[in-house]
Amino acid sequence: MTELSSREAELVSAHEQERPARRLGGPLRLGVWVAGGLLSAYSLVVVFQPVEALQHRMTFLAVALPLVFLSYRSGVSSLARRLLRRPPREQPPAPVAQGAAEAPREWPSVGDWLLAAASLAVLLYPLMNIDAFRDRGSGAALTELDIVAGLVLTVLLLEAVRRTVGWALTIICVIFLIYAYYGAYLPINWPIGHRGFDLSQIVSQLYTGTEGFFGVPMQVAASYIILFTIYGAVLDFSGASRFFIDLSFAAFRRSRAAPGRTVTMAGFLLGTVSGSGVATTVSLGSVAWPVLRRAGYPREPAGGILAAGGIGAILSPPTLGAAAFIIAEYLRVSYLEVLLYATIPTLLYYLGIFLAIEVDSRRFGTQAVPVDAPKAGRLLLRFGYHFSSLILIVVLMALDRSAFQAVAIATAVAFLLSFLDPAHRMGPKRVGQALAKGTLEVLPVTAVCAAAGIIVGVITQTGLGLNLADIIVSLAAGNLLLTTVLAAVAVLLLGLAVPVTASFIIAAVIIGPALFQLGVSQAEAYMFVFYYAVLSEVSPPTALSAVAAAAITGGNTYRTMMMTWRYTLPAFLVPFAFVLTPNGQALLFQGPIGTVLLMTAVSAVAVAALAMATGGLSGVPERLLAAVAAVLLLFLEPVPIVAGLAVLAVAAAVHLVRRRRTA
């Protein structure tokens, strides 16, 4: 499990929003890995010897951005070939190590080297005298060279985003730049009109401070995300991935529902190593699909279980998706507090999946599958130390250590513990590979975060966020329920085009203020946006994780999407609970412990009602009643709770009566 097979890598590349990187070879591959390893080492050192914010973010991007142009294809030649209908150009064969999958080497073009050099130049230029550069920006006295360098960096970031995640986010960024420059030409009565800004003002906003390229998203990429990718890489190289899968297969007794439960648990554990829903789905599917098939699961439900387990990795503590780190920065709270926010929704998410699996195991007549895996107790005694670094992260943050220091120390502990397993001892070569992997995995996110600074900077400079918030509230006539429905739809639609991190950032600065105006707290609003940004990966018509799962099982893609949607349905409804009702804040671990426990129990009953509505009951009337009961319960107020329990009791009674008549 240290590395994906070539087939799995192809699936991730085909179905993830991030584009596949080049397969570099020879001295260039070594050089890229050395640069990546040095950047990871620098990021770890900065944790204990902090560097001024703007300088740190510029330095990080000065290494990462050239690596993007060397590591990711431009796609220009393949596009030209498609337009001219020419066959693909043959690549010279590459020497392959014994036992490795054969793959051709790919070499950057002259243009790629020029872009990499330009990236390095425009980012080293301000670092030569960072104080004078910052002063020129704050005083709006930029030189012509400053403006040229800022414009060049803007173009380079747009190209980096196009290479790594595609055209959608690139086009959105260009639209925002056009809006900043030509906003004065909009009709004066339009609420989104503004006085307009010239190139000097736009460059000053984006390039010279921490409001644009080097804002909060870039801070998150250069601190939280890089540290957690390094940690995940060290866990991976130390054998944790194999242990998590083996433990999942050994944990459940041999029952008809055990294969489905095993897959779900493995997805949760693998999320500590992979922050990608698609990558977790593919890694999981390569091992679990044969087991699900032997258990009797049809292709589409099996794909739904794989995708739901994979996407749960981004929602689950202690290593949430990248957007969770941005929440911590926006709220100016510790990452531990964000983990607490996510704890109860995560429990409800997996409760919904387990209940749906239990129902489906009876509906499909699945059977227990004997798996050749060591006993759970023996595994825990031998390899249970892999959990210690995960626990250590939470303990250190509870002791008021920063998230940066906690994950850095946990990384060191995971490295030391690797020597307990002779097959995965991390000598100098493995350490270098893990450090390099940590940087290379963060490159697409770095490009996205830096480019997202264009959107955030323009919104801040023009006041667009507040204007759009007013428009959203007006469209919903000030109704909180309608506003949240519009917000959910908007985030889901945005997530169909751009990665989770980008969709969260855009929605947070546009939709967040609309929810604030209606009395929703920042924590509730940001968590609402976070969940819907993540759930866009399982939402039709794209549903990237579901598409990848269907490619593994060979099932119908659309039906796999719908099965995934069914398994994850509670995650779509629970966020409404902590936005629409005062007691909903208890689901974010806020409030008296008694209220938290009571609201969690009520929400668990609501999730069970949803499971009954989506497959646990056979007749349409009782399914409708169960759905109504779930919605009422999620209002988390005394009268709706009582009404919901009564409706649920009626649904159960109708079901029992129908069963007796049928019998």
N, C-alpha and C positions, 0 to 999 in steps of 0.2 A: 504493500500500500504506500510505499514511499513515493512512487511516481505513478501517474496514470499510464496505462498501456496506450499504444498508438490509437487503437480503436476508441478508447474512452476519451482520449485527447481530441480526437476528431469530433466526437459527439458534443463535448463541451464547446469546442470552437464553433460548431455549426449552430448551436442553440443558445449560447450565452450572448448577452448584449455586447460583451467585450470581444473585440476581434482577435484572432489567433496571432501569436507572435511568430517571427521568423525562426527557422531552425538554423542557428548560426553554427559555424564550425571553425576548427583551427585556432590560430592566434586571436582572431576577432572574438570568438566565443569566450576564450579565456579572458580577454581584455574586458569584455562586458561584464563577466562574472566577477572579476576583480573589482571593477568600479562599483558594481552592486554591493559586493561584500564590504567595501570601504564605506559606502553610504550607510549601510546598516550599522557598521561599527561606530560611525560618527553619531548616528541617531541614539545609540545606546550611551555613548559618552556624554552627550548633551543632557541626558536625563539627570546626571549628577553634577555636571558643570554647565549650567544654563547659559545660553547665548541670547542676546537681544532679539526680540520677536522678528522684526523685519529682516535682520541679517540672517537669522536661522532659516527662515522660510525661503529667502532668496538663494542661500547656499544649497539648500535641499533641492530646489527646483533646478539650479544650475547643473546638478549632476543628473537628476531624473529626466529632465526634458531631452537632452541629447541622447540618453539611452532609449527613449521612446522612438526617436527617428532611426536609430540603428537597429532596434529590435522589432519594429512593426512595419509591415509592408505599406507602401503608398497606395497600392491598388490601381495606379494609373495605367501600368502596362496591361493588366488583365482587363481593365475597362476598355482600353483602346482595342485589344484583341477582340473583345465581344462586339464592339461597334463595327470593326472591320471584318469580323467573322474569320479571323485567322486562328489556326490551331495553337495551343499553348506552346511556349518556347521550352525546349528540353533543358533540363538542368544537368550539369555534370555530376556523375555519381560521386558520392562521398564515402570515404572509408568509414567502416562501422566497427565498433568494438564487438568483441565476441559476445554473443548472447543478446545484443541490443537489437531493437527493431530498426530496420533499415529506413533511413529518411534522408532525402537529399539536402545538402547544404544550400543555404540561401545567403547571398551577399548583398549588402547595401549598395545602392547606386551612388554615382557621384553627387547627384542631387541630395540624397539622404545625408551624405557626409557634409555637404554645404549647410543643410538645415541644422545638423547637429552643431557645427561650428558656430553658426549664427546664434543658436540658442545659448551656447556658452558665452559668446561675446556680449550679448545684450543683458545677461544676468551677472557677469563679472564686472561689467562697466560700472554699475552703481556701487558694487561692493568695494571698489578701489577707494572710494571716499564716501562711505554710507551717510555720515553726518551731513556733509554738504549737500548730498543728493536729497536727503529728507528735508532739509531746510528749503531748498529750491521748490520742492513740491508743496510744502505747507504755505509758502509765500506766493504761490502761483507765478513763479518767475523761472519757469523751465527754459533751458537752452534749446536751440534747434536740435542738438544731438540727443538731448533727453527725449524730445518729441519723436524723433525718428526711431530711437531705440524702443520707445514704448509702443509705437505702431508696429514695428517689426515683431516684437514679442506677442502682440495681439494676434497677428497673422500666424505666427508659429504655434500658438496655443490652439487656435481654431483648426489648424492642420493636424496637430497632435490628437485632438478630440476626434476629428474625422477618422483618423487611422485606427484609434483604439475602440471607439464606441459607435462610429457611423455618422451619417449626415444629420440626423434629427437634432441632436443637441447643438451641432455646429450652426445649423440654420437658425435655431432659436437665439443663439448668441448674436448672430449677425443682425437679426431683427431688432434686438435690444440696442445694439450699437447704432443702427439707423434711427431708431426712436430717439436716442439721446441727442443725435446730431440734428435731426430734422423736426424735433418735437414742436418747435416754434411755428412750423407751417401748418399744424393741425388747426381746425376751426376753433375759435376762441371759446365757444360754448361747450366744447367737448371736455369732460371731466379729466381726461388723461393728457390734455395739452400742457405744455410747459414753455419756458422762455427759450429753450434751446441752449446747447453748449458747443463751443468750438473744440478743435482737436486738442489744444493745449489743456483745456479744462478736463476733457475726457481722459487724456493720458495722465494728468495729475491725479485724478480720482482712482484710476485703475493701477497705476504703475509705481507711484511714489510713496504709498502708505499702506495701511492695513485695512482698506475699505474695498479693495478690488481683487487683483490677482492674488495678493498675499493676505487675504482676509481670513475669517474663521474657517471656511472649508479647507483652505490651504494649511492652516495651523493644524487641523485635525489630521490631514494626510501626513504631515511631516512629524507628527508626534504620536497620537493614539494609533492610527492605522498601521504605520510602518512598524511600530513596536509589537502590535498584535500579530502582524504577518510574520515577523521574525519568530515570535513565540510559537505560532502555529507550525512554522517550518521546523523548528527545533523539536517540537512534539512529534511531528511526522517522522523525522529522521531517527528519533529515539524509539520508534516502534509503537507509539501510542495508537495510531490508526488501526493497526492489526489487532491490538488488545481490545479496543472499544468494540470492534465487530465481533470478535470471539466472545467477549463478555455478554454482548446482546444475545447471541445465539444460545449461550449457556444459561442465561438468567431466567427464562420462562420455562415452566413445566411443559411437558409435551401435551398440548391440547389443540383443538381445532383452530383456535384463535392465536396460538403462540407464534406462527410465522409472521402474521401481520403485526403483532405487538413487537416482535423482535426487530423488524425493519424500522418501525417508528422509533424505538429506543436507540437503535444504531444511528439513525439520522440525527437525533439529539446529541449523541456523544461525538459524532464526527464533526458536528458544527464547531467544536472547540478547535479543530484543525483547519477547517475550510470555512471561510466567511461567505461562500457563494452557494446559493440555492441550487443552481444548475450543477456545479461541480460535486456537491454533496449527493445530489440525486444520481448522477452518473457513477460516482464511486460506490454508492450503495447498491445501485441496480446491477452492477457487474457481479456482485456477490449474492445479492438477495433474490434476484429474479428467478434463478433456477429453483430456489427453495419455495418461493411462492407458487411457481408452476407445478411443482410436485405436490404441493398442498391442495391444489385444485382451484386456485384463483384464476378467473378469466383474465385475459390480457389487459383490458381497460381498468378494472378495479385494482389489479396489481400495479399498473402504472400510476393510478391515483394515489395509492399508498406510498409509492416511492417518491412522487413529487411532493406530497404533503409532508413526508418526513424530511425531505431535502430542504424545503422552504422554511420548515420549523427551525432549522439551524440558525437562520438570521434573526429569528424572533426570541431566541432562548439565551438566558444568562448561562455562564458568565461572560461569554464573548458574543455580543450582539453584532448586528451589521454596522457598517461605517456610519450610517445616519444617527445611530444612538450616541456616538461620540460627539457629533455635531449638536445633538440635544443638550448634552452636558455643557458644551461651550456656550450655547445660546442662553441656557438657564443660569449659567454660572454656578452650577452645583457639581458635587463630586460624581464621578462615574458610578460609584457605589449606589448613589441615590437613584440614578437612572436604572440600574439593575433591579432595585427594589420596585420601581414603577412597573417593570416588565415581568416580575415574578408571578403574580396572580393571573394576568392574561395568558402567560405561557402555560400555567397549569390548566387553565380552562381550554386552551388550544389543544393540548395533548389529551385531555379528558374527552373532548369531542371526537378526536381521531380514534381513541381506544374504544369508545362506545360504538362508533360506526363500524369498526373492525369486528367487534363482538356480534353486531347485527349481521354483518355480511358473512361471517363464518358460518352462520346458520342458514342464511339465504342461499349461499353458493355450495353448501355441503362440503366445506373444506375439511381437511383431516390433518392430524399431527404428522410432522415430518421428522424422522430421526436425523440429527445432524452430527457429524463427526467433529465434536468440539470438546475441549476439556471441561470439567465441572467448574461451575461458577466460583465455588469456594477455593479451589486450587488456583484458578486464574487470579483471584483477588490476592491470595497469599503470595503468589509469585510476581505478578505484575501490577498489583494495586497501587504501587507507588506512582503510577502515571497520574492518579487523581490528586496527588499532594500539591503539585504546582498550581492546579486549578483552584484548590481550596485556599492555597496561600495567597492568591490574588485577592480574594474576598477578605481574608483575615487582615492582610496588610492595609487594605483600604479602610476597613473598620477601625484600624489603629491609627487612622489619619495620615497614612502614607498616600501620596498622590498616585493616581492610576498609572502614571509613567513609571514611577519607582517600583510600584507593585509588580507590573508586568515584566520590567527589566530584571528584578530579583527572581521572579518565577521562571524566567527564561534561563537564568544561571542555574537554578535548582534543577530544572528539567535536563539541562546539559549534564550536570553532575550525576543525576540519577540514571542517565543512559549507560553508565559504566556498570550498572547492575545486570545488564543484558549483553552478553558477549557478542550476540549477533548484531547489535545496534549501538555499539560503543562509538561515541562521537570523537574520533581523532581529528587532527588538523584538517584533513580533506573534507570530512563530513561537516565540520564547523564552517568551513569556507562555503560549502554548498548551501548550507542552511542560511547563512547570512546573505548570500547572493540571491537565493530564492525569495527571501523576505522582501528584498528591494524589487525584484522583477515582478513579483505578484502585485505590488502596490503601484506600478507605473500607470496602468489605465485609470485607477482611482485618482492618482495625482493629477493627471491631465484633466479629468472631469472636475476636480475640486478647483484647480486654477482657472479653468474656463468658466466655471460657475461663478467665480468672482466677478466676471463681466456682468452677469445678470444681477447679482447682489449689488455691485457698485452702481449700476445704472438705476436700479430701483431706489437706492438710497439717495443718489444725486438728484433725481427727478421728482421724488415723492410719489412714484407710481404705486408703491405698495398700499399706502393709505387710500389713494384714489380708487384702486381696484377693490379694496376692502369695502369701501362705501358702495360701490356698484353691486357687489355680491349681496351685501345686506339689503340694499334696495330691491334687488330682484326677488329676494326671499321675503320681502315686506317685513323685515325685522323678526321673522319667525326663526327660532333657533333650530327646530327640527328640520325645516326646509333648507336652512343654511348648511347644516351638517350633511344633509343628503347631497346637496349641490357640491359641497367640498369633497365628499367621498368620490362622487362621479368624476370630478375634475382631476383628483389625484390618480385615480385608476386610469383615466384616459391619458394623462401625462406619462404615467409609468409604462404605457404601451410603447412609447417612443424613445424614452431615455432611461438610463440605469436608475436603480433605486436611490443611490446617493444624490444624483442630480434632481430627480423628481421630488425628493424630500426638500432639498434646498430651495427649489423654485416655489414649491407649495408653501413652505414655512414662511417665506417672506411675502407671499401674496395672499394666501388663504388664512394663515395664522392671524393677522390683524383683524380679519372679518370675524373670527370666532372670539377674539379678545373683546371686540366692541359689544358683543352680546353676553359678556360676563363669564366666558369660559377662561379658566386660568391658563397660564402659559404651559404648565406641565401637561395638562389635559389636552390642550390643543396640539402641542407638538407630538405627543404620543399618538393621538388620533391620526395625524398626518403620517407619522412613521409607519403605523400598521398598514394603512392603505397604500403607502408607497411600496412596502414589501409585498403586500398581497397582489399587486399588479403582476407579479411573476407567476401567479396561478390563475389569473383572470383571462377568460376568453376575450378576444379571439387569438391573442398571441400565446400567453401562458407558457413562458419559456421552459420552466421546469417540467411542466406536463408534456410538452413537445419532446423534450429529451427523454423522458420516461417512456413515451410511446415508441420512440426510436429503439429503445432497448427491448421492450416487450413485443414489439411488432404489432401493437394494437392500433385501433382507429384513433387518430389524433384528437378529433373533436370529442369523442366519447370519453377519452382519457382526461381531457380538460374538464368535462362536466363531472366526472368522478372525483377529480382533485378538488373542484369547487365544492362538491358535497362534503368531502372530508374536512375542508377548511372553513365551512360555513360559520361555525361559532366565532372564528377570528374576524369575520366580516361584521358581525352584529355586536360583539362585546365592546368594541371601541365607542359605539353609540351610547352605551351605558355610562361610561365615565365622562361623557360630554353633556348628556341631556338631563342628568339628574344630580342633585347635590350629593346624594349618597354614593354616586359613581366614583367619587375620589377615593373611596375605600378600596376600590379595585386597583388603585395605584399605591396601595399601602400608605394612605394618608388618612389620619383620623384615629380615634380610639381603637384599641385592638379588638374590643368586643364588636364594634361596628364592622371592622375589617373582616372578622371571621363570619359574622352573620351575612354580610353582603356577598362574601365568597361562596357561602353555602347556597344562598338563593341563586346566584349566577350558575353554580354547578347544576342545580335543578333545571335552570333554563337551558343549559347546554344539553342535558339529558332529554328535555322536551324536544329540542331541535333534532337530536339523534332519532327520536321516535317519529318526528314529522318527516324526516328524509329517508326513512327506510325501516324503522323499528316497528311500525304498525302497518298492517296489511290493507286496511280500508281507507278510502279517500276522506270520509267524514272525520274519523279520528285523527288522521294526519293533519287536517286543517285545524282541528281543535288544538292539537299539540303545538302547532306553529303559533296560533294565537296566544296560547299559554306562555310560550317562550318569550314572545314580544312583551307581554304584560309583566312577566317576572323581571325582565331586563330594565324596566323603569325603576326598580329598586326603591319603590315607595310603598308604604303600608297597604294602601287600598289596592293598587295594581298587583302587589304580591299576593294578597288574599284572593283577588279575582283570578289571577293566573293559576294558583294552586287549585282553585275550584274547577276551572276549565280543564286543567290537566287531569283531575280526578274523573271528570265526565268523559274525557277522551279514553282513559284507561278502562272505565266501565263499559263504554260502547265497544271497545276492542274485545273485552272478555265476553260480552254478550254475543258478539258476532262469531267468536271462536267456538262458543258452546253450540250455537246454531249450526255452524259448519260441521262440527264433530258429530 
